[in-house]
Amino acid sequence: MSLKDKIGNKTAVIGVVGLGYVGLPMAVTVARKGFKVIGVDVSDYAVEHVNSGDNYIGDVDGAELKKLVENNMLKAYNTYEKLKEADVVMIAVPTPLDKYQQPDSSFVKASVASLSEVVSANTLVILESTTYPGTTEEIVVPALQKNGFVIGENIYVAFSPERVDPGNAKYKTFNTPKIVGGVTPECNQICEFFYKAILDAPVYTVSSPAVAEMEKIYENTFRNINIALANEMTILCEKMGLSVWEVIEAAKTKPYGFMAFYPGPGIGGHCIPLDPFYLTWKARSYGYHTRLIELSGEINNSMPDFVVTKLMKLLNKKGLSLSNSKILLLGAAYKKDISDHRESPVQDLILILEENGAQFDYNDPYIPEFRNELNDKKYLSVELDRVDEYDAIIVVTDHKCYDYKKIAQEANMILDTRNAFKAYSSDNIVKL
């Protein structure tokens, strides 16, 4: 039976390597469509929780995960051996940056090397991890060719970038349009056919994996640059005595040619702060310096310092110094209504407050505790029962669950970096 026939009649077995923020939602999406899923992860925590039906990812329905596991539609392993049975393997492993801000492809290389030892003929291998243009053809293809496979004939390879937007109420894995870039036309056809079988969304094919890889980085670089513009406008509006929030609201009334982006205390998450660096690194091999992209990174990375400097000035007006003040950081997640603190600006803010001798706490109902990646210290969330004890509050994350009216009434001073208190007017509330 051909691979296309197996996909068509749902007898194809699907492997998902990496059961994190991308992999687990995809595994659930595939399994709910009637395909048996084999999950693989090096983390014993992830494997044990999946096999117990215990959800640990915000965008996954815990009840649905449990039901799929109980019905034997999804099972996780910490070795690659079971992937011998897979007809399609999707790789969704981390692609971080190293200390030199260069792409760390070690997770992709390790997963592909392990997969190449067990993968069967006529399997579709899809890389979903965000990475630099050329990764699929430079890393995935050679590893499979070593086994004597011929791409497009007895094995199929493609890149299809993940587009997970944690906390997005409308767009999830199953209904977000998909981009597919196959190594050959045959790879494109079978990969497109597969995604159409598991998703309730359009599938758009491009001519190569490199185009799909570049497309994903372009998406997030676009956001990174426009957020940097909003942040720079904030700094200028501060100097001119204008409200950047009012400026943006006015600009939004134009029905064409403008898309609203908003300032904040910094950029977080695994995509927007990191992805542009994949492109700047790759551009150097072509002798090109991506000045605009690197400048936007500098602007966004400067925002935590801007926030604390503004706080210092506000405290000084009250006769207080930062070192003698008690500060509450409201929110630790990198965006509202999720439990992900990766690259969150709260980590930079904590470092700056510690360097200046300030006392501080944080509160986030989604993140009861976390370890700061920048100083390897652990922090615990406090209750919001004594807001009046703090000299100032910095709004880091504008979770919907916060009682902003109550906080506004009780707080001594609020530095609102997210426009969370836009419905309230008070002398003790200062916007970014």
C-alpha positions as a Markdown table, in Angstrom:
| # | Residue | x | y | z |
|---|---|---|---|---|
| 1 | Met | 0.0 | 0.0 | 0.0 |
| 2 | Ser | 1.4 | 3.4 | -0.9 |
| 3 | Leu | 2.0 | 6.1 | 1.7 |
| 4 | Lys | -0.7 | 8.3 | 0.1 |
| 5 | Asp | -3.2 | 5.4 | 0.5 |
| 6 | Lys | -2.2 | 4.9 | 4.1 |
| 7 | Ile | -2.8 | 8.6 | 4.8 |
| 8 | Gly | -6.0 | 8.5 | 2.9 |
| 9 | Asn | -7.5 | 5.6 | 4.8 |
| 10 | Lys | -5.9 | 6.7 | 8.1 |
| 11 | Thr | -3.8 | 3.6 | 8.6 |
| 12 | Ala | -0.6 | 5.6 | 8.5 |
| 13 | Val | 1.2 | 5.8 | 11.9 |
| 14 | Ile | 2.5 | 9.3 | 12.7 |
| 15 | Gly | 5.6 | 10.0 | 14.8 |
| 16 | Val | 6.1 | 13.3 | 16.6 |
| 17 | Val | 9.6 | 14.0 | 17.9 |
| 18 | Gly | 9.5 | 16.7 | 20.6 |
| 19 | Leu | 6.5 | 17.0 | 22.8 |
| 20 | Gly | 6.7 | 20.6 | 23.9 |
| 21 | Tyr | 4.8 | 23.7 | 22.9 |
| 22 | Val | 4.8 | 22.7 | 19.3 |
| 23 | Gly | 4.9 | 19.0 | 19.3 |
| 24 | Leu | 2.2 | 18.1 | 21.8 |
| 25 | Pro | -0.5 | 20.3 | 20.3 |
| 26 | Met | 0.4 | 18.7 | 16.9 |
| 27 | Ala | 0.3 | 15.2 | 18.3 |
| 28 | Val | -3.2 | 15.9 | 19.7 |
| 29 | Thr | -4.3 | 17.4 | 16.4 |
| 30 | Val | -3.2 | 14.4 | 14.4 |
| 31 | Ala | -4.6 | 11.9 | 16.9 |
| 32 | Arg | -8.0 | 13.6 | 17.0 |
| 33 | Lys | -8.2 | 13.0 | 13.2 |
| 34 | Gly | -8.1 | 9.3 | 13.7 |
| 35 | Phe | -4.3 | 8.6 | 13.2 |
| 36 | Lys | -2.3 | 6.6 | 15.7 |
| 37 | Val | 0.5 | 8.8 | 17.1 |
| 38 | Ile | 3.9 | 7.8 | 18.5 |
| 39 | Gly | 5.4 | 10.6 | 20.5 |
| 40 | Val | 9.1 | 10.8 | 21.3 |
| 41 | Asp | 10.9 | 13.1 | 23.8 |
| 42 | Val | 14.1 | 12.9 | 25.7 |
| 43 | Ser | 12.4 | 14.3 | 28.7 |
| 44 | Asp | 11.1 | 11.6 | 31.1 |
| 45 | Tyr | 8.7 | 14.3 | 32.5 |
| 46 | Ala | 7.1 | 14.8 | 29.2 |
| 47 | Val | 6.8 | 11.1 | 28.4 |
| 48 | Glu | 5.4 | 10.2 | 31.8 |
| 49 | His | 2.8 | 13.0 | 31.7 |
| 50 | Val | 1.6 | 12.2 | 28.2 |
| 51 | Asn | 1.2 | 8.5 | 29.0 |
| 52 | Ser | -0.7 | 9.4 | 32.1 |
| 53 | Gly | -2.9 | 11.8 | 30.2 |
| 54 | Asp | -1.7 | 14.8 | 32.2 |
| 55 | Asn | -1.6 | 17.9 | 30.2 |
| 56 | Tyr | 1.3 | 20.4 | 30.7 |
| 57 | Ile | 0.9 | 22.7 | 27.6 |
| 58 | Gly | -1.6 | 25.6 | 27.7 |
| 59 | Asp | -3.0 | 25.2 | 24.2 |
| 60 | Val | -3.9 | 21.5 | 24.7 |
| 61 | Asp | -7.3 | 20.4 | 26.0 |
| 62 | Gly | -6.4 | 18.2 | 29.0 |
| 63 | Ala | -9.6 | 16.2 | 28.8 |
| 64 | Glu | -9.0 | 15.5 | 25.1 |
| 65 | Leu | -5.4 | 14.5 | 25.7 |
| 66 | Lys | -6.5 | 12.0 | 28.4 |
| 67 | Lys | -9.2 | 10.5 | 26.1 |
| 68 | Leu | -6.8 | 10.1 | 23.2 |
| 69 | Val | -4.3 | 8.3 | 25.5 |
| 70 | Glu | -6.9 | 6.1 | 27.0 |
| 71 | Asn | -8.1 | 5.1 | 23.5 |
| 72 | Asn | -4.5 | 4.2 | 22.6 |
| 73 | Met | -4.4 | 6.9 | 19.9 |
| 74 | Leu | -1.3 | 8.5 | 21.5 |
| 75 | Lys | 1.6 | 7.0 | 23.3 |
| 76 | Ala | 5.0 | 8.5 | 24.2 |
| 77 | Tyr | 8.5 | 7.0 | 24.4 |
| 78 | Asn | 11.9 | 8.3 | 25.3 |
| 79 | Thr | 13.7 | 6.3 | 22.6 |
| 80 | Tyr | 13.4 | 6.3 | 18.8 |
| 81 | Glu | 12.9 | 2.6 | 18.3 |
| 82 | Lys | 9.2 | 2.7 | 17.9 |
| 83 | Leu | 9.5 | 5.1 | 15.0 |
| 84 | Lys | 10.3 | 2.1 | 12.8 |
| 85 | Glu | 6.6 | 1.8 | 12.6 |
| 86 | Ala | 6.0 | 5.4 | 11.6 |
| 87 | Asp | 4.9 | 6.4 | 8.1 |
| 88 | Val | 5.2 | 10.1 | 8.8 |
| 89 | Val | 7.6 | 11.7 | 11.3 |
| 90 | Met | 7.3 | 15.3 | 12.3 |
| 91 | Ile | 10.3 | 16.9 | 14.1 |
| 92 | Ala | 9.5 | 19.7 | 16.5 |
| 93 | Val | 12.6 | 20.1 | 18.7 |
| 94 | Pro | 14.1 | 23.3 | 20.2 |
| 95 | Thr | 16.3 | 25.5 | 18.1 |
| 96 | Pro | 17.8 | 28.0 | 20.6 |
| 97 | Leu | 20.7 | 30.4 | 20.2 |
| 98 | Asp | 24.1 | 29.8 | 21.8 |
| 99 | Lys | 26.0 | 32.4 | 23.9 |
| 100 | Tyr | 27.2 | 34.1 | 20.8 |
| 101 | Gln | 23.7 | 34.6 | 19.5 |
| 102 | Gln | 24.2 | 32.0 | 16.8 |
| 103 | Pro | 21.8 | 29.1 | 15.9 |
| 104 | Asp | 22.2 | 26.0 | 18.0 |
| 105 | Ser | 21.2 | 23.1 | 15.7 |
| 106 | Ser | 22.4 | 20.4 | 18.0 |
| 107 | Phe | 18.8 | 19.3 | 18.9 |
| 108 | Val | 17.9 | 19.0 | 15.2 |
| 109 | Lys | 21.1 | 17.1 | 14.4 |
| 110 | Ala | 20.7 | 14.7 | 17.3 |
| 111 | Ser | 17.0 | 13.9 | 16.5 |
| 112 | Val | 17.7 | 13.4 | 12.8 |
| 113 | Ala | 20.7 | 11.2 | 13.5 |
| 114 | Ser | 18.6 | 9.0 | 15.9 |
| 115 | Leu | 15.8 | 8.9 | 13.4 |
| 116 | Ser | 18.0 | 7.9 | 10.5 |
| 117 | Glu | 19.0 | 4.7 | 12.4 |
| 118 | Val | 15.4 | 3.5 | 12.5 |
| 119 | Val | 13.4 | 5.2 | 9.8 |
| 120 | Ser | 11.8 | 2.9 | 7.2 |
| 121 | Ala | 11.6 | 3.3 | 3.4 |
| 122 | Asn | 8.7 | 5.4 | 2.0 |
| 123 | Thr | 8.4 | 7.5 | 5.1 |
| 124 | Leu | 7.6 | 11.3 | 5.0 |
| 125 | Val | 10.0 | 13.2 | 7.3 |
| 126 | Ile | 8.9 | 16.8 | 8.1 |
| 127 | Leu | 11.0 | 19.3 | 10.1 |
| 128 | Glu | 8.8 | 21.9 | 11.9 |
| 129 | Ser | 11.4 | 23.5 | 14.1 |
| 130 | Thr | 12.0 | 27.2 | 13.3 |
| 131 | Thr | 15.5 | 27.5 | 11.9 |
| 132 | Tyr | 17.7 | 29.3 | 9.4 |
| 133 | Pro | 17.2 | 28.9 | 5.6 |
| 134 | Gly | 19.1 | 25.8 | 4.4 |
| 135 | Thr | 18.7 | 23.6 | 7.5 |
| 136 | Thr | 16.5 | 20.9 | 5.9 |
| 137 | Glu | 18.8 | 20.4 | 3.0 |
| 138 | Glu | 22.1 | 20.8 | 4.9 |
| 139 | Ile | 21.2 | 18.6 | 7.9 |
| 140 | Val | 18.1 | 16.5 | 7.4 |
| 141 | Val | 18.7 | 15.4 | 3.8 |
| 142 | Pro | 22.3 | 14.2 | 4.2 |
| 143 | Ala | 21.6 | 12.2 | 7.3 |
| 144 | Leu | 18.9 | 10.3 | 5.4 |
| 145 | Gln | 20.9 | 9.9 | 2.2 |
| 146 | Lys | 23.6 | 8.1 | 4.2 |
| 147 | Asn | 21.2 | 5.2 | 4.5 |
| 148 | Gly | 21.0 | 5.0 | 0.8 |
| 149 | Phe | 17.6 | 6.7 | 0.5 |
| 150 | Val | 16.8 | 8.7 | -2.6 |
| 151 | Ile | 14.8 | 11.8 | -1.7 |
| 152 | Gly | 11.5 | 11.9 | -3.6 |
| 153 | Glu | 11.6 | 8.2 | -4.5 |
| 154 | Asn | 11.8 | 6.0 | -1.4 |
| 155 | Ile | 11.8 | 8.7 | 1.2 |
| 156 | Tyr | 10.1 | 12.1 | 1.4 |
| 157 | Val | 11.5 | 15.2 | 3.1 |
| 158 | Ala | 9.9 | 18.7 | 3.7 |
| 159 | Phe | 10.0 | 21.7 | 5.9 |
| 160 | Ser | 6.8 | 23.0 | 7.3 |
| 161 | Pro | 7.2 | 25.8 | 9.9 |
| 162 | Glu | 5.2 | 25.7 | 13.1 |
| 163 | Arg | 2.9 | 28.7 | 13.6 |
| 164 | Val | 1.8 | 28.2 | 17.2 |
| 165 | Asp | 0.6 | 31.4 | 18.8 |
| 166 | Pro | 0.2 | 30.5 | 22.6 |
| 167 | Gly | -3.0 | 31.9 | 24.1 |
| 168 | Asn | -4.6 | 32.8 | 20.7 |
| 169 | Ala | -8.3 | 32.1 | 21.2 |
| 170 | Lys | -9.1 | 31.9 | 17.5 |
| 171 | Tyr | -6.1 | 30.2 | 15.8 |
| 172 | Lys | -4.8 | 26.9 | 17.0 |
| 173 | Thr | -2.6 | 24.2 | 15.4 |
| 174 | Phe | -5.6 | 22.6 | 13.7 |
| 175 | Asn | -7.0 | 25.7 | 11.9 |
| 176 | Thr | -3.9 | 27.8 | 11.2 |
| 177 | Pro | -2.9 | 27.9 | 7.5 |
| 178 | Lys | 0.2 | 25.7 | 6.8 |
| 179 | Ile | 3.2 | 26.3 | 4.6 |
| 180 | Val | 5.0 | 23.3 | 3.0 |
| 181 | Gly | 8.3 | 23.3 | 1.3 |
| 182 | Gly | 9.3 | 19.9 | -0.1 |
| 183 | Val | 12.8 | 18.9 | -1.3 |
| 184 | Thr | 11.3 | 17.6 | -4.6 |
| 185 | Pro | 7.8 | 18.0 | -6.2 |
| 186 | Glu | 7.0 | 14.5 | -5.0 |
| 187 | Cys | 7.8 | 15.5 | -1.4 |
| 188 | Asn | 5.6 | 18.6 | -1.8 |
| 189 | Gln | 2.7 | 16.6 | -3.0 |
| 190 | Ile | 2.7 | 13.9 | -0.3 |
| 191 | Cys | 3.4 | 16.5 | 2.5 |
| 192 | Glu | 0.5 | 18.7 | 1.2 |
| 193 | Phe | -1.8 | 15.7 | 1.1 |
| 194 | Phe | -0.8 | 14.7 | 4.7 |
| 195 | Tyr | -1.5 | 18.2 | 6.2 |
| 196 | Lys | -4.8 | 18.4 | 4.4 |
| 197 | Ala | -5.8 | 15.2 | 6.1 |
| 198 | Ile | -5.1 | 16.4 | 9.6 |
| 199 | Leu | -5.8 | 20.2 | 9.5 |
| 200 | Asp | -8.9 | 22.3 | 9.0 |
| 201 | Ala | -7.0 | 25.0 | 7.2 |
| 202 | Pro | -5.5 | 25.8 | 3.8 |
| 203 | Val | -2.1 | 24.3 | 2.9 |
| 204 | Tyr | 0.2 | 26.5 | 0.8 |
| 205 | Thr | 3.2 | 25.0 | -1.0 |
| 206 | Val | 6.4 | 26.7 | -1.9 |
| 207 | Ser | 9.2 | 25.6 | -4.2 |
| 208 | Ser | 11.8 | 24.5 | -1.6 |
| 209 | Pro | 12.4 | 24.0 | 2.1 |
| 210 | Ala | 14.6 | 27.1 | 2.1 |
| 211 | Val | 11.7 | 29.3 | 1.0 |
| 212 | Ala | 9.5 | 27.9 | 3.8 |
| 213 | Glu | 12.4 | 28.3 | 6.3 |
| 214 | Met | 12.9 | 31.9 | 5.2 |
| 215 | Glu | 9.1 | 32.6 | 5.3 |
| 216 | Lys | 8.9 | 31.6 | 8.9 |
| 217 | Ile | 11.8 | 33.8 | 9.9 |
| 218 | Tyr | 10.3 | 36.7 | 7.9 |
| 219 | Glu | 7.0 | 36.4 | 9.8 |
| 220 | Asn | 8.7 | 36.9 | 13.1 |
| 221 | Thr | 11.2 | 39.4 | 11.9 |
| 222 | Phe | 8.3 | 41.5 | 10.6 |
| 223 | Arg | 6.8 | 41.5 | 14.1 |
| 224 | Asn | 10.1 | 42.1 | 15.8 |
| 225 | Ile | 10.8 | 45.2 | 13.6 |
| 226 | Asn | 7.4 | 46.7 | 14.0 |
| 227 | Ile | 7.4 | 46.2 | 17.8 |
| 228 | Ala | 10.7 | 47.9 | 17.8 |
| 229 | Leu | 9.2 | 50.8 | 15.9 |
| 230 | Ala | 6.4 | 51.0 | 18.5 |
| 231 | Asn | 9.0 | 51.0 | 21.3 |
| 232 | Glu | 11.0 | 53.7 | 19.7 |
| 233 | Met | 7.8 | 55.8 | 19.2 |
| 234 | Thr | 7.2 | 55.3 | 22.9 |
| 235 | Ile | 10.6 | 56.7 | 23.8 |
| 236 | Leu | 10.0 | 59.7 | 21.5 |
| 237 | Cys | 6.5 | 60.3 | 22.8 |
| 238 | Glu | 7.9 | 60.3 | 26.4 |
| 239 | Lys | 10.3 | 63.1 | 25.5 |
| 240 | Met | 7.5 | 65.0 | 23.7 |
| 241 | Gly | 4.9 | 64.6 | 26.5 |
| 242 | Leu | 2.6 | 62.6 | 24.3 |
| 243 | Ser | 0.7 | 59.3 | 24.9 |
| 244 | Val | 1.9 | 56.7 | 22.5 |
| 245 | Trp | -1.2 | 54.7 | 23.2 |
| 246 | Glu | -3.4 | 57.6 | 22.0 |
| 247 | Val | -1.2 | 57.9 | 18.9 |
| 248 | Ile | -1.6 | 54.2 | 18.0 |
| 249 | Glu | -5.3 | 54.3 | 18.5 |
| 250 | Ala | -5.6 | 57.2 | 16.2 |
| 251 | Ala | -3.4 | 55.6 | 13.6 |
| 252 | Lys | -5.6 | 52.4 | 13.7 |
| 253 | Thr | -8.5 | 54.3 | 12.2 |
| 254 | Lys | -6.8 | 54.2 | 8.8 |
| 255 | Pro | -8.4 | 51.3 | 6.9 |
| 256 | Tyr | -5.3 | 50.5 | 4.8 |
| 257 | Gly | -1.6 | 50.7 | 5.0 |
| 258 | Phe | -1.3 | 50.5 | 8.8 |
| 259 | Met | -1.1 | 47.5 | 11.2 |
| 260 | Ala | -1.1 | 48.2 | 14.9 |
| 261 | Phe | 1.8 | 47.0 | 17.0 |
| 262 | Tyr | 2.2 | 47.9 | 20.6 |
| 263 | Pro | 5.1 | 48.8 | 22.9 |
| 264 | Gly | 6.0 | 46.9 | 26.0 |
| 265 | Pro | 8.7 | 46.2 | 28.6 |
| 266 | Gly | 10.6 | 43.9 | 26.2 |
| 267 | Ile | 10.0 | 41.0 | 23.9 |
| 268 | Gly | 9.6 | 37.4 | 25.1 |
| 269 | Gly | 8.8 | 34.0 | 23.8 |
| 270 | His | 10.9 | 31.6 | 21.8 |
| 271 | Cys | 10.2 | 33.1 | 18.4 |
| 272 | Ile | 10.3 | 36.8 | 18.0 |
| 273 | Pro | 13.4 | 37.5 | 20.1 |
| 274 | Leu | 15.4 | 34.6 | 18.6 |
| 275 | Asp | 14.3 | 34.1 | 15.0 |
| 276 | Pro | 15.8 | 37.3 | 13.5 |
| 277 | Phe | 19.2 | 36.2 | 14.8 |
| 278 | Tyr | 19.0 | 33.0 | 12.6 |
| 279 | Leu | 18.7 | 35.3 | 9.6 |
| 280 | Thr | 21.4 | 37.7 | 10.6 |
| 281 | Trp | 23.8 | 34.8 | 11.2 |
| 282 | Lys | 23.0 | 33.2 | 7.8 |
| 283 | Ala | 23.3 | 36.6 | 6.1 |
| 284 | Arg | 26.9 | 36.9 | 7.1 |
| 285 | Ser | 27.8 | 33.9 | 5.1 |
| 286 | Tyr | 26.6 | 35.8 | 2.0 |
| 287 | Gly | 28.6 | 38.9 | 3.1 |
| 288 | Tyr | 25.5 | 40.9 | 4.0 |
| 289 | His | 24.9 | 42.8 | 7.2 |
| 290 | Thr | 21.2 | 43.0 | 8.2 |
| 291 | Arg | 21.3 | 46.5 | 9.8 |
| 292 | Leu | 17.6 | 47.1 | 10.3 |
| 293 | Ile | 17.0 | 43.7 | 11.9 |
| 294 | Glu | 19.9 | 44.1 | 14.3 |
| 295 | Leu | 18.9 | 47.6 | 15.2 |
| 296 | Ser | 15.3 | 46.5 | 16.0 |
| 297 | Gly | 16.8 | 43.9 | 18.4 |
| 298 | Glu | 18.9 | 46.6 | 20.1 |
| 299 | Ile | 15.8 | 48.8 | 20.6 |
| 300 | Asn | 13.7 | 45.9 | 22.0 |
| 301 | Asn | 16.4 | 44.7 | 24.3 |
| 302 | Ser | 16.8 | 48.2 | 25.7 |
| 303 | Met | 13.2 | 48.4 | 26.9 |
| 304 | Pro | 13.7 | 46.8 | 30.4 |
| 305 | Asp | 16.3 | 49.5 | 31.1 |
| 306 | Phe | 13.9 | 52.2 | 29.8 |
| 307 | Val | 11.1 | 50.9 | 32.1 |
| 308 | Val | 13.3 | 50.8 | 35.2 |
| 309 | Thr | 14.7 | 54.3 | 34.5 |
| 310 | Lys | 11.2 | 55.7 | 34.2 |
| 311 | Leu | 10.3 | 54.0 | 37.5 |
| 312 | Met | 13.3 | 55.6 | 39.1 |
| 313 | Lys | 12.2 | 59.1 | 38.0 |
| 314 | Leu | 8.6 | 58.4 | 39.3 |
| 315 | Leu | 9.9 | 57.3 | 42.7 |
| 316 | Asn | 12.3 | 60.3 | 42.9 |
| 317 | Lys | 9.3 | 62.6 | 42.5 |
| 318 | Lys | 7.9 | 61.1 | 45.6 |
| 319 | Gly | 11.2 | 61.4 | 47.5 |
| 320 | Leu | 12.0 | 57.7 | 47.2 |
| 321 | Ser | 15.0 | 55.9 | 45.7 |
| 322 | Leu | 14.8 | 52.5 | 44.0 |
| 323 | Ser | 17.1 | 50.9 | 46.5 |
| 324 | Asn | 14.8 | 51.8 | 49.3 |
| 325 | Ser | 11.6 | 50.9 | 47.5 |
| 326 | Lys | 9.5 | 47.7 | 47.4 |
| 327 | Ile | 8.3 | 46.9 | 43.9 |
| 328 | Leu | 5.7 | 44.4 | 42.6 |
| 329 | Leu | 6.1 | 42.9 | 39.1 |
| 330 | Leu | 2.6 | 42.1 | 37.9 |
| 331 | Gly | 2.9 | 39.2 | 35.5 |
| 332 | Ala | 5.8 | 37.0 | 34.5 |
| 333 | Ala | 4.6 | 35.3 | 31.3 |
| 334 | Tyr | 5.9 | 36.8 | 28.1 |
| 335 | Lys | 2.3 | 37.4 | 26.9 |
| 336 | Lys | -1.1 | 37.5 | 28.5 |
| 337 | Asp | -3.1 | 34.5 | 29.5 |
| 338 | Ile | -0.4 | 31.9 | 29.1 |
| 339 | Ser | 2.1 | 30.1 | 31.4 |
| 340 | Asp | 5.2 | 30.5 | 29.3 |
| 341 | His | 8.0 | 32.7 | 30.7 |
| 342 | Arg | 10.7 | 31.9 | 28.1 |
| 343 | Glu | 12.6 | 35.1 | 27.2 |
| 344 | Ser | 10.1 | 37.1 | 29.2 |
| 345 | Pro | 11.1 | 40.7 | 30.0 |
| 346 | Val | 10.4 | 39.9 | 33.6 |
| 347 | Gln | 13.8 | 38.2 | 33.7 |
| 348 | Asp | 15.7 | 41.3 | 32.6 |
| 349 | Leu | 13.6 | 43.5 | 34.9 |
| 350 | Ile | 14.5 | 41.3 | 37.9 |
| 351 | Leu | 18.2 | 41.5 | 37.1 |
| 352 | Ile | 18.1 | 45.3 | 36.9 |
| 353 | Leu | 16.1 | 45.6 | 40.1 |
| 354 | Glu | 18.6 | 43.4 | 41.9 |
| 355 | Glu | 21.6 | 45.3 | 40.6 |
| 356 | Asn | 20.0 | 48.5 | 42.0 |
| 357 | Gly | 19.3 | 47.0 | 45.4 |
| 358 | Ala | 15.5 | 47.1 | 45.1 |
| 359 | Gln | 13.2 | 44.8 | 47.1 |
| 360 | Phe | 10.7 | 43.2 | 44.8 |
| 361 | Asp | 8.1 | 40.4 | 44.4 |
| 362 | Tyr | 6.2 | 39.1 | 41.4 |
| 363 | Asn | 2.7 | 37.8 | 40.9 |
| 364 | Asp | 1.4 | 35.6 | 38.1 |
| 365 | Pro | -1.5 | 33.2 | 38.6 |
| 366 | Tyr | -0.2 | 31.2 | 35.5 |
| 367 | Ile | 3.3 | 30.9 | 36.8 |
| 368 | Pro | 3.5 | 30.0 | 40.5 |
| 369 | Glu | 7.3 | 29.7 | 40.3 |
| 370 | Phe | 10.0 | 30.0 | 37.7 |
| 371 | Arg | 13.8 | 29.9 | 37.3 |
| 372 | Asn | 15.3 | 33.0 | 35.8 |
| 373 | Glu | 17.5 | 31.9 | 32.8 |
| 374 | Leu | 19.7 | 34.9 | 33.2 |
| 375 | Asn | 20.9 | 34.3 | 36.8 |
| 376 | Asp | 19.7 | 30.7 | 37.5 |
| 377 | Lys | 17.7 | 31.8 | 40.5 |
| 378 | Lys | 14.3 | 30.6 | 41.5 |
| 379 | Tyr | 11.4 | 32.9 | 42.3 |
| 380 | Leu | 8.0 | 32.3 | 43.8 |
| 381 | Ser | 4.8 | 34.2 | 43.0 |
| 382 | Val | 3.2 | 36.1 | 45.9 |
| 383 | Glu | -0.5 | 36.8 | 46.6 |
| 384 | Leu | -2.2 | 40.0 | 45.7 |
| 385 | Asp | -3.7 | 40.6 | 49.1 |
| 386 | Arg | -1.5 | 43.5 | 50.2 |
| 387 | Val | -1.0 | 45.6 | 47.1 |
| 388 | Asp | -0.8 | 48.8 | 49.2 |
| 389 | Glu | 2.5 | 47.6 | 50.8 |
| 390 | Tyr | 4.4 | 48.2 | 47.6 |
| 391 | Asp | 5.8 | 51.6 | 46.6 |
| 392 | Ala | 5.2 | 50.8 | 43.0 |
| 393 | Ile | 3.8 | 48.2 | 40.6 |
| 394 | Ile | 5.2 | 47.5 | 37.2 |
| 395 | Val | 2.7 | 45.8 | 34.9 |
| 396 | Val | 4.7 | 43.3 | 32.9 |
| 397 | Thr | 1.9 | 41.0 | 31.6 |
| 398 | Asp | -1.7 | 42.1 | 31.2 |
| 399 | His | -3.5 | 38.9 | 32.1 |
| 400 | Lys | -7.3 | 39.2 | 31.8 |
| 401 | Cys | -7.8 | 37.6 | 35.2 |
| 402 | Tyr | -6.4 | 40.5 | 37.1 |
| 403 | Asp | -8.9 | 42.8 | 38.9 |
| 404 | Tyr | -7.6 | 46.0 | 37.6 |
| 405 | Lys | -10.2 | 48.2 | 39.2 |
| 406 | Lys | -9.3 | 46.8 | 42.7 |
| 407 | Ile | -5.5 | 47.1 | 42.0 |
| 408 | Ala | -6.0 | 50.7 | 40.8 |
| 409 | Gln | -7.8 | 51.6 | 44.0 |
| 410 | Glu | -5.2 | 50.0 | 46.3 |
| 411 | Ala | -1.9 | 50.7 | 44.6 |
| 412 | Asn | 0.4 | 53.6 | 45.6 |
| 413 | Met | 1.9 | 53.8 | 42.1 |
| 414 | Ile | 1.4 | 51.9 | 38.9 |
| 415 | Leu | 3.8 | 51.9 | 35.9 |
| 416 | Asp | 1.6 | 50.4 | 33.2 |
| 417 | Thr | 3.7 | 49.1 | 30.3 |
| 418 | Arg | 0.8 | 47.3 | 28.6 |
| 419 | Asn | -2.0 | 49.9 | 28.8 |
| 420 | Ala | -3.9 | 47.4 | 31.0 |
| 421 | Phe | -5.4 | 50.3 | 33.0 |
| 422 | Lys | -6.7 | 52.2 | 30.0 |
| 423 | Ala | -10.2 | 52.2 | 31.4 |
| 424 | Tyr | -9.0 | 53.9 | 34.6 |
| 425 | Ser | -7.8 | 57.5 | 35.1 |
| 426 | Ser | -5.8 | 58.2 | 38.3 |
| 427 | Asp | -2.8 | 60.2 | 39.3 |
| 428 | Asn | -1.2 | 57.0 | 40.6 |
| 429 | Ile | -1.3 | 55.3 | 37.1 |
| 430 | Val | 1.5 | 56.2 | 34.7 |
| 431 | Lys | 1.5 | 54.7 | 31.2 |
| 432 | Leu | 4.7 | 53.6 | 29.5 |
